Amino acid sequence: MSKYPYWKDIHLSIITNQLADSKSFLALVLSSLLVFKYPESSVPKASMTMHLSLAFS
């Protein structure tokens, strides 16, 4: 997990936004798949987190 510090940011943003529904779970699953399938992705992790928290808020 220490190899992927931005995973914590995604997880925390979902918790702090209190997105406790199926959409937030789907966002968590999709983001985790993206993070672990494309760890060297050109997509900035911070903007991906912001996009997910905005899209599912």
C-alpha positions in Angstrom: 0.0 0.0 0.0 2.9 2.3 0.7 3.8 1.9 -3.0 0.5 3.6 -3.9 0.1 6.6 -1.5 -2.7 8.2 -3.7 -4.9 5.2 -2.9 -5.4 6.7 0.6 -6.5 10.0 -1.0 -9.2 8.3 -3.0 -10.4 6.3 0.0 -10.4 9.4 2.3 -12.2 11.5 -0.3 -15.0 9.0 -0.4 -15.2 8.8 3.4 -15.2 12.5 3.9 -17.9 13.1 1.3 -20.0 10.4 3.1 -20.8 8.7 -0.1 -22.3 5.6 1.4 -24.3 4.3 -1.5 -23.9 2.0 -4.4 -22.4 4.7 -6.6 -19.6 5.4 -4.1 -18.9 1.7 -3.9 -18.8 1.5 -7.7 -16.4 4.6 -7.7 -14.2 2.9 -5.2 -14.0 -0.3 -7.2 -13.4 1.4 -10.5 -10.7 3.7 -9.0 -9.0 0.7 -7.4 -9.0 -1.1 -10.7 -7.6 1.9 -12.5 -4.9 2.4 -9.9 -3.7 -1.1 -9.8 -4.1 -1.8 -13.6 -2.4 1.5 -14.6 -0.1 2.5 -11.8 2.1 4.5 -14.2 -0.9 6.2 -15.9 -0.4 9.6 -17.3 -3.7 10.7 -15.6 -2.8 12.8 -12.5 -4.0 11.0 -9.4 -5.2 14.1 -7.7 -7.4 15.1 -10.6 -8.8 11.6 -10.8 -9.7 11.7 -7.1 -11.4 15.1 -7.6 -13.2 13.9 -10.6 -14.6 10.8 -8.8 -15.6 12.8 -5.7 -17.4 15.4 -7.9 -19.0 12.8 -10.1 -20.4 10.7 -7.2 -21.2 13.5 -4.7 
